[in-house]
Amino acid sequence: MNQDNLQQGVHLTFYCHVRARHDGMLVSQWLLEQARRDGLGGGSVFRAIAGFGRHGVLREEQFFELADDLPVKVEFLLRESQADLLLERVRAAGIDTVYARSPANYGVLGAAKTR
């Protein structure tokens, strides 16, 4: 296995609700915009079909009244310094969210494409 292109970094994940907002923008969108503005690598948003958080309220797709506030997960693969920068931006903005930070080894396979 060729691991020449593997980089050591951070898998940074934020958890919020699909309708959570900050400054009129969805928190998930705000996170992606901050990362993009700062030139960080890519980020992705994933919507859950069910879940409960620290407040203990179960939200599922099958319950019509709660389906529009399902949990979302926003993930990034970043260098240490990039993760620190994004976390500082979230803290400074006062966004109420839960996050997980874990070490990651990551690389890119295939040919790089230009825009």
N, C-alpha and C positions, 0 to 999 in steps of 0.2 A: 504494500500500500504506500503510495507516494503522498507524503504529508508535507512536502516542501512549501505549499501555499497556505497551510493552516496558520491562522492567526489566533492569538489568545486575546480574549476579550470578555464581555459581559452580555448575558441574556437578561434584558431589563423588561419586565412585564408590569403593566398597570392594569388595575381592575376598577371599573366604574359602571354606571348604568347607561343604557343607550340614550336616555334623555338628559343625562347630567350636562349642565352648561356652565361655562365660564365666560364672562364678558360677551354674552349673547351667542357664543359659539359652542357646539357640542364639545365636551372635554376630549373625546377621542379625536375629533378633528383638530382641536387646539394642540394636542400632543404631536400629531403628525406634522402640523404646520410649523411648530417650534423646531422640531428635528430637521425638517427640510430647510427652514430659514437658516439654521446654524450649520448646514452642510453635512449633517450626520448621515449615516447609511440609511437603508430603507427601514420602514416600519409597516406593520400590518394591524388591522382591526378585525377581531373575530367576535361574532355575536353568539351568545349561548342560547340553547333552547330551554334551559331551566337553570336555576341556581338560587342560592341565598348567601347573603353576606354577613357582615359583622352585626347587623341589626336583627338578623334572624327571620326576615320576611322572605318566604319562598315565592319565587316568581317563575311561572312556566308559560310556554307558548299556548297551552290549551285553555288557560284562564284569560278570557277576552279583556277583562278590566286591568290585568296586570301585564299583559303581553307586550305593551308598548314601553315597558320599563325593565326590559331584560338586561342581565349583566353583559358587559363587553370586556374583551381582553385586548390590550394594545401592546404589541411586542416589538422589541428592537434587538438587534445584534450590534453591539458597539464596542469601541475601545474603552478602556477604563476612564480616560479623560472625557470622552464623549458622554458616557453614562453619568459622570459627576456633573457635567454641565447641564444635562437635561433635568436631572434631579434638582439642581439648584434653581433652574427656571420654574419648575413646578412648585417648589417651596416658596419662592419669591412671589409667585402669583397667588398663593394661598389656596391652591386647589385641594379639595378634600378627596383623596383617593388612597387606595391600598396598592402597594407595589411589592414585587419580588425581584431580587437581584441575585444572580448566580453566575459563577464562572462558566465560560463557554469557549470552545475551540471551534472556529468556523473558517470556511474557505469558499472559493468560487470555482465551479466546474464549468467547462465549456469556454467558448470564445467570448470575449468581451464585445458587446455591441455598442456602437456610438449612437447618440440621439440624432 
